[in-house]
Amino acid sequence: MNKTTVKSAGIAALSAALLFTGCGKLNPDATLVTINTGDGTKDTISLGYGNFVARYQQSMYDQFLLSYYGEGMWTTDMSGTGSTLQDDTKDGVIDDMESQYLAKSHAADYGVELSEEQNTAIAEAAAKFISDNPAETIEVMGATEDYVKQYLEYRTYYTLVSEAAKDASDADIKDEDCWMRSFSYVLFDTTGSTDEEGNLVEYTDEEISDMKAQASQLSTSEDFDATVEELGLTAQTYSYLKGEEEDDTMDFSIIEAAESLSEGDVSDVIEVEGTGFYVIRLDSDHDEDASQTKRESLQSEAFDALMETWKAEITWTVNEKAWDKVEFNSLFKAIEKEETTETDTEETTETDSVDASEATTEETTETEGSESETEAE
């Protein structure tokens, strides 16, 4: 393997200082993906583009993970599935490329079209990426100005189309679908403690009785927060959908107890067999922040379902033999940033510091019907 260096440009670049040099040339013009669109037309994605996206993704991981996992991380089974980190990452790259391709293909459905300003920002960012990085890095990454432009265009379209589709799906989401209630809770865990050797030590009957007494004290206190602090405990918070009939995270007896409370009420002691004693306080009958998060989650679920529908409409065929030639046989290391003067910082604020996909999504065409301030994934 080989180590190189990539410095910051419009897209979050690195610095590739070749650690070990790997062999293996590939033909960038070879076809990596063939797409039959269902209407009799055929499209392709080149191996050169796929290689660049994969190596760029690799470089982003390298700057964060190399110091933790070492130079052999890409040949390691990190997920425990029998697949290497390289293969897992390449699988993710293929999935992302398909989603981005489909989003761009359906841009017209939502009146999404890149403005002249956005296209200019993409072109400038791509040129800057190429000029700001060493020739050795560009060669190892398989980057070209066209590939970088294509990458930024796909990412920008995906951002804009996904946001437009999510906005459209909101019309089908009712307030009751995302009405979240929130409560604070303290768990008196009776399952036991862990000794210095990591062994589980069961509590005595007396210790469990003391916990129950503390739980009773908390449930009848005038000041929930003050009593939690007095007992040296820690309260946590939890949000759930009003009227929900099941919960994958919290024991449902706790949810049932919360449903019977009004805002500010504290529950009786709730015993959950095999876990311990709970005392909860309903903090909000309608938690607006949690409700908005839930709404956004439902919008994302709707978009994911839509994406699956789009995928079913095409045939996406990967040339596995060609894809096998893409190997992470060099490592990328982030360049240490040079100190800058205050003037330098001001001058780069409008250029270097802006991710190209942010720069290109500041404006959308008037045909979208609304302003969009979105960031790339």
KERO-635607 format. One record per residue (C-alpha): residue number from 0; residue in one letter; x, y, z. Coordinates in nm, 3 decimals. Example, Ala and Ser with C-alpha at 12.3 -4.5 7.8 and 13.67 -1.06 7.14 Angstrom:
% residues 2
0; a; 1.230; -0.450; 0.780
1; s; 1.367; -0.106; 0.714
This chain:
% residues 377
0; m; 0.000; 0.000; 0.000
1; n; 0.100; 0.360; -0.049
2; k; 0.028; 0.680; 0.146
3; t; -0.055; 1.020; -0.007
4; t; -0.196; 1.362; 0.103
5; v; -0.516; 1.560; -0.002
6; k; -0.584; 1.917; 0.107
7; s; -0.917; 2.090; 0.150
8; a; -1.098; 2.197; -0.164
9; g; -1.462; 2.254; -0.260
10; i; -1.541; 1.894; -0.176
11; a; -1.390; 1.778; 0.149
12; a; -1.057; 1.672; 0.007
13; l; -0.759; 1.518; 0.182
14; s; -0.399; 1.468; 0.099
15; a; -0.271; 1.144; -0.039
16; a; 0.081; 1.057; 0.069
17; l; 0.134; 0.715; -0.079
18; l; 0.202; 0.468; 0.201
19; f; 0.235; 0.155; -0.006
20; t; 0.199; 0.153; -0.382
21; g; -0.045; -0.100; -0.516
22; c; -0.041; -0.247; -0.861
23; g; -0.328; -0.285; -1.097
24; k; -0.434; -0.057; -1.375
25; l; -0.793; -0.023; -1.486
26; n; -0.955; 0.106; -1.799
27; p; -1.154; 0.417; -1.695
28; d; -1.362; 0.395; -2.012
29; a; -1.485; 0.043; -1.932
30; t; -1.851; 0.011; -1.835
31; l; -1.912; -0.039; -1.465
32; v; -2.292; -0.014; -1.456
33; t; -2.548; -0.069; -1.730
34; i; -2.893; 0.079; -1.668
35; n; -3.201; -0.030; -1.860
36; t; -3.452; 0.241; -1.782
37; g; -3.764; 0.047; -1.873
38; d; -3.863; 0.270; -2.163
39; g; -3.632; 0.102; -2.409
40; t; -3.334; 0.328; -2.345
41; k; -3.001; 0.225; -2.197
42; d; -2.753; 0.425; -1.992
43; t; -2.410; 0.348; -1.848
44; i; -2.172; 0.461; -1.574
45; s; -1.800; 0.429; -1.639
46; l; -1.550; 0.236; -1.430
47; g; -1.337; 0.549; -1.411
48; y; -1.616; 0.741; -1.239
49; g; -1.698; 0.454; -1.004
50; n; -1.330; 0.415; -0.915
51; f; -1.299; 0.786; -0.832
52; v; -1.609; 0.782; -0.609
53; a; -1.487; 0.471; -0.425
54; r; -1.135; 0.603; -0.376
55; y; -1.266; 0.941; -0.264
56; q; -1.494; 0.765; -0.013
57; q; -1.195; 0.562; 0.102
58; s; -0.992; 0.878; 0.153
59; m; -1.262; 1.022; 0.379
60; y; -1.255; 0.710; 0.596
61; d; -0.876; 0.704; 0.601
62; q; -0.840; 1.041; 0.767
63; f; -1.065; 0.935; 1.057
64; l; -1.006; 0.561; 1.097
65; l; -0.643; 0.489; 1.012
66; s; -0.516; 0.608; 1.349
67; y; -0.758; 0.372; 1.524
68; y; -0.747; 0.058; 1.311
69; g; -0.413; 0.074; 1.134
70; e; -0.304; 0.023; 0.777
71; g; -0.462; -0.321; 0.743
72; m; -0.816; -0.202; 0.815
73; w; -0.941; -0.233; 0.456
74; t; -0.872; -0.608; 0.450
75; t; -1.033; -0.658; 0.792
76; d; -1.384; -0.790; 0.857
77; m; -1.516; -0.497; 1.062
78; s; -1.883; -0.600; 1.047
79; g; -1.842; -0.964; 1.142
80; t; -2.021; -1.072; 0.825
81; g; -1.720; -1.226; 0.652
82; s; -1.683; -0.924; 0.425
83; t; -1.388; -0.684; 0.435
84; l; -1.424; -0.314; 0.504
85; q; -1.317; -0.250; 0.144
86; d; -1.598; -0.465; 0.006
87; d; -1.854; -0.316; 0.246
88; t; -1.752; 0.034; 0.142
89; k; -1.764; -0.050; -0.228
90; d; -2.112; -0.200; -0.184
91; g; -2.222; 0.125; -0.022
92; v; -2.074; 0.326; -0.309
93; i; -2.274; 0.124; -0.564
94; d; -2.594; 0.172; -0.362
95; d; -2.532; 0.546; -0.334
96; m; -2.461; 0.579; -0.705
97; e; -2.790; 0.407; -0.788
98; s; -2.987; 0.632; -0.553
99; q; -2.819; 0.945; -0.687
100; y; -2.873; 0.836; -1.047
101; l; -3.244; 0.779; -0.981
102; a; -3.285; 1.108; -0.798
103; k; -3.135; 1.294; -1.091
104; s; -3.353; 1.094; -1.333
105; h; -3.666; 1.204; -1.145
106; a; -3.561; 1.566; -1.091
107; a; -3.813; 1.692; -1.346
108; d; -4.094; 1.530; -1.146
109; y; -4.035; 1.796; -0.884
110; g; -3.932; 2.083; -1.108
111; v; -3.572; 2.052; -0.991
112; e; -3.309; 2.190; -1.224
113; l; -2.966; 2.325; -1.137
114; s; -2.937; 2.700; -1.178
115; e; -2.657; 2.869; -1.368
116; e; -2.509; 2.974; -1.034
117; q; -2.515; 2.618; -0.905
118; n; -2.350; 2.481; -1.220
119; t; -2.084; 2.750; -1.196
120; a; -2.020; 2.667; -0.830
121; i; -1.983; 2.298; -0.916
122; a; -1.742; 2.370; -1.201
123; e; -1.531; 2.599; -0.982
124; a; -1.523; 2.347; -0.697
125; a; -1.417; 2.068; -0.933
126; a; -1.139; 2.277; -1.084
127; k; -1.022; 2.379; -0.738
128; f; -1.017; 2.018; -0.619
129; i; -0.789; 1.922; -0.907
130; s; -0.559; 2.223; -0.872
131; d; -0.533; 2.211; -0.492
132; n; -0.424; 1.850; -0.469
133; p; -0.086; 1.701; -0.566
134; a; -0.066; 1.534; -0.905
135; e; 0.027; 1.207; -0.734
136; t; -0.290; 1.222; -0.525
137; i; -0.507; 1.295; -0.827
138; e; -0.354; 1.003; -1.015
139; v; -0.393; 0.757; -0.726
140; m; -0.754; 0.864; -0.668
141; g; -0.833; 0.844; -1.038
142; a; -0.978; 1.194; -1.022
143; t; -1.052; 1.411; -1.324
144; e; -1.230; 1.742; -1.335
145; d; -1.522; 1.579; -1.518
146; y; -1.554; 1.305; -1.258
147; v; -1.556; 1.556; -0.973
148; k; -1.819; 1.765; -1.151
149; q; -2.031; 1.456; -1.213
150; y; -1.998; 1.354; -0.848
151; l; -2.105; 1.697; -0.721
152; e; -2.394; 1.715; -0.968
153; y; -2.527; 1.377; -0.856
154; r; -2.497; 1.468; -0.488
155; t; -2.667; 1.803; -0.542
156; y; -2.954; 1.652; -0.739
157; y; -2.999; 1.385; -0.472
158; t; -3.019; 1.652; -0.200
159; l; -3.266; 1.869; -0.388
160; v; -3.488; 1.585; -0.511
161; s; -3.497; 1.410; -0.173
162; e; -3.596; 1.734; 0.000
163; a; -3.863; 1.807; -0.261
164; a; -4.003; 1.453; -0.236
165; k; -4.007; 1.470; 0.144
166; d; -4.190; 1.803; 0.131
167; a; -4.444; 1.650; -0.105
168; s; -4.498; 1.351; 0.126
169; d; -4.574; 1.582; 0.418
170; a; -4.926; 1.637; 0.287
171; d; -5.005; 1.275; 0.377
172; i; -4.870; 1.301; 0.733
173; k; -5.134; 1.389; 0.992
174; d; -5.055; 1.560; 1.322
175; e; -5.156; 1.248; 1.512
176; d; -4.899; 1.049; 1.312
177; c; -4.619; 1.244; 1.478
178; w; -4.767; 1.364; 1.811
179; m; -4.487; 1.284; 2.054
180; r; -4.508; 1.291; 2.434
181; s; -4.194; 1.305; 2.646
182; f; -4.117; 1.194; 3.000
183; s; -3.823; 1.184; 3.238
184; y; -3.753; 0.856; 3.408
185; v; -3.526; 0.699; 3.667
186; l; -3.451; 0.328; 3.655
187; f; -3.353; 0.153; 3.975
188; d; -3.175; -0.139; 3.809
189; t; -3.206; -0.455; 4.016
190; t; -3.024; -0.689; 3.777
191; g; -2.698; -0.665; 3.972
192; s; -2.361; -0.493; 3.969
193; t; -2.030; -0.578; 3.805
194; d; -1.717; -0.655; 4.005
195; e; -1.359; -0.568; 3.911
196; e; -1.326; -0.886; 3.704
197; g; -1.643; -0.803; 3.507
198; n; -1.855; -1.065; 3.678
199; l; -2.219; -0.998; 3.756
200; v; -2.289; -0.978; 4.129
201; e; -2.654; -1.013; 4.225
202; y; -2.804; -0.768; 4.472
203; t; -2.920; -0.893; 4.808
204; d; -3.285; -0.877; 4.905
205; e; -3.197; -0.593; 5.140
206; e; -3.030; -0.392; 4.863
207; i; -3.329; -0.441; 4.636
208; s; -3.560; -0.336; 4.918
209; d; -3.356; -0.016; 4.964
210; m; -3.390; 0.059; 4.591
211; k; -3.765; 0.015; 4.608
212; a; -3.777; 0.250; 4.907
213; q; -3.586; 0.513; 4.710
214; a; -3.820; 0.467; 4.416
215; s; -4.119; 0.519; 4.648
216; q; -3.956; 0.831; 4.789
217; l; -3.910; 0.970; 4.438
218; s; -4.264; 0.886; 4.327
219; t; -4.414; 1.078; 4.622
220; s; -4.172; 1.371; 4.630
221; e; -4.285; 1.729; 4.579
222; d; -3.984; 1.809; 4.360
223; f; -3.886; 1.531; 4.118
224; d; -3.560; 1.690; 4.000
225; a; -3.444; 1.788; 4.347
226; t; -3.509; 1.439; 4.483
227; v; -3.324; 1.279; 4.193
228; e; -3.024; 1.498; 4.277
229; e; -3.060; 1.433; 4.651
230; l; -3.054; 1.058; 4.595
231; g; -2.750; 1.087; 4.369
232; l; -2.940; 0.949; 4.072
233; t; -2.961; 1.042; 3.704
234; a; -3.285; 1.100; 3.518
235; q; -3.311; 1.024; 3.147
236; t; -3.571; 1.134; 2.894
237; y; -3.778; 0.936; 2.647
238; s; -4.031; 1.031; 2.380
239; y; -4.308; 0.815; 2.236
240; l; -4.597; 0.847; 1.994
241; k; -4.918; 0.938; 2.169
242; g; -5.154; 0.641; 2.169
243; e; -4.894; 0.398; 2.035
244; e; -4.964; 0.029; 2.091
245; e; -4.611; -0.108; 2.089
246; d; -4.260; 0.016; 2.149
247; d; -3.938; -0.154; 2.045
248; t; -3.717; 0.025; 2.299
249; m; -3.909; 0.094; 2.620
250; d; -4.102; -0.171; 2.815
251; f; -4.462; -0.111; 2.720
252; s; -4.578; -0.098; 3.082
253; i; -4.384; 0.228; 3.107
254; i; -4.562; 0.366; 2.801
255; e; -4.898; 0.264; 2.945
256; a; -4.815; 0.444; 3.268
257; a; -4.713; 0.757; 3.076
258; e; -5.041; 0.752; 2.885
259; s; -5.232; 0.784; 3.212
260; l; -5.037; 1.093; 3.324
261; s; -5.105; 1.460; 3.264
262; e; -4.821; 1.701; 3.202
263; g; -4.614; 1.739; 3.520
264; d; -4.756; 1.428; 3.691
265; v; -4.523; 1.172; 3.851
266; s; -4.607; 0.802; 3.835
267; d; -4.625; 0.544; 4.108
268; v; -4.338; 0.296; 4.125
269; i; -4.353; 0.074; 3.815
270; e; -4.190; -0.264; 3.855
271; v; -4.060; -0.436; 3.543
272; e; -3.969; -0.795; 3.607
273; g; -3.608; -0.875; 3.531
274; t; -3.517; -0.508; 3.505
275; g; -3.605; -0.304; 3.814
276; f; -3.820; -0.017; 3.933
277; y; -3.913; 0.286; 3.724
278; v; -4.048; 0.625; 3.828
279; i; -4.147; 0.862; 3.548
280; r; -4.268; 1.221; 3.513
281; l; -4.455; 1.338; 3.207
282; d; -4.267; 1.648; 3.091
283; s; -4.462; 1.733; 2.778
284; d; -4.796; 1.620; 2.643
285; h; -4.689; 1.750; 2.301
286; d; -4.313; 1.776; 2.261
287; e; -4.276; 1.996; 1.954
288; d; -3.910; 1.915; 1.893
289; a; -3.966; 1.540; 1.922
290; s; -4.277; 1.570; 1.705
291; q; -4.082; 1.751; 1.434
292; t; -3.813; 1.483; 1.449
293; k; -4.083; 1.218; 1.412
294; r; -4.234; 1.404; 1.115
295; e; -3.895; 1.419; 0.946
296; s; -3.850; 1.047; 1.012
297; l; -4.183; 0.972; 0.843
298; q; -4.084; 1.190; 0.549
299; s; -3.758; 0.995; 0.517
300; e; -3.948; 0.666; 0.531
301; a; -4.176; 0.789; 0.254
302; f; -3.877; 0.887; 0.041
303; d; -3.709; 0.551; 0.103
304; a; -4.026; 0.375; -0.013
305; l; -4.040; 0.599; -0.320
306; m; -3.676; 0.519; -0.397
307; e; -3.752; 0.147; -0.381
308; t; -4.034; 0.205; -0.633
309; w; -3.794; 0.386; -0.864
310; k; -3.539; 0.106; -0.833
311; a; -3.800; -0.149; -0.933
312; e; -3.861; 0.042; -1.256
313; i; -3.506; -0.001; -1.386
314; t; -3.252; -0.278; -1.427
315; w; -2.921; -0.184; -1.264
316; t; -2.644; -0.426; -1.368
317; v; -2.294; -0.402; -1.219
318; n; -1.994; -0.541; -1.407
319; e; -1.849; -0.727; -1.107
320; k; -1.532; -0.828; -1.291
321; a; -1.453; -0.463; -1.362
322; w; -1.553; -0.357; -1.010
323; d; -1.312; -0.612; -0.860
324; k; -1.027; -0.411; -1.013
325; v; -1.103; -0.119; -0.782
326; e; -0.879; -0.178; -0.481
327; f; -0.788; 0.041; -0.186
328; n; -0.418; -0.033; -0.238
329; s; -0.298; 0.309; -0.121
330; l; -0.390; 0.511; 0.185
331; f; -0.480; 0.877; 0.214
332; k; -0.365; 1.101; 0.495
333; a; -0.506; 1.446; 0.570
334; i; -0.256; 1.728; 0.530
335; e; -0.199; 1.939; 0.834
336; k; -0.343; 2.283; 0.768
337; e; -0.107; 2.576; 0.749
338; e; -0.164; 2.865; 0.986
339; t; -0.363; 3.143; 0.819
340; t; -0.385; 3.512; 0.891
341; e; -0.716; 3.678; 0.967
342; t; -0.716; 3.818; 0.614
343; d; -0.660; 3.473; 0.465
344; t; -0.950; 3.337; 0.666
345; e; -1.185; 3.609; 0.545
346; e; -1.081; 3.551; 0.184
347; t; -1.143; 3.176; 0.197
348; t; -1.476; 3.193; 0.378
349; e; -1.666; 3.230; 0.052
350; t; -1.470; 2.960; -0.132
351; d; -1.269; 2.690; 0.045
352; s; -1.488; 2.663; 0.354
353; v; -1.804; 2.590; 0.160
354; d; -1.871; 2.231; 0.063
355; a; -1.952; 2.234; -0.304
356; s; -2.279; 2.060; -0.245
357; e; -2.375; 2.330; 0.002
358; a; -2.268; 2.597; -0.241
359; t; -2.471; 2.441; -0.517
360; t; -2.787; 2.404; -0.313
361; e; -2.817; 2.759; -0.190
362; e; -3.056; 2.837; -0.472
363; t; -3.308; 2.626; -0.659
364; t; -3.497; 2.709; -0.972
365; e; -3.819; 2.903; -0.942
366; t; -4.006; 2.602; -1.080
367; e; -3.955; 2.422; -0.749
368; g; -4.209; 2.657; -0.599
369; s; -4.015; 2.730; -0.281
370; e; -3.673; 2.833; -0.162
371; s; -3.446; 2.549; -0.057
372; e; -3.153; 2.571; 0.178
373; t; -3.023; 2.219; 0.192
374; e; -2.693; 2.050; 0.257
375; a; -2.558; 1.744; 0.091
376; e; -2.584; 1.415; 0.269
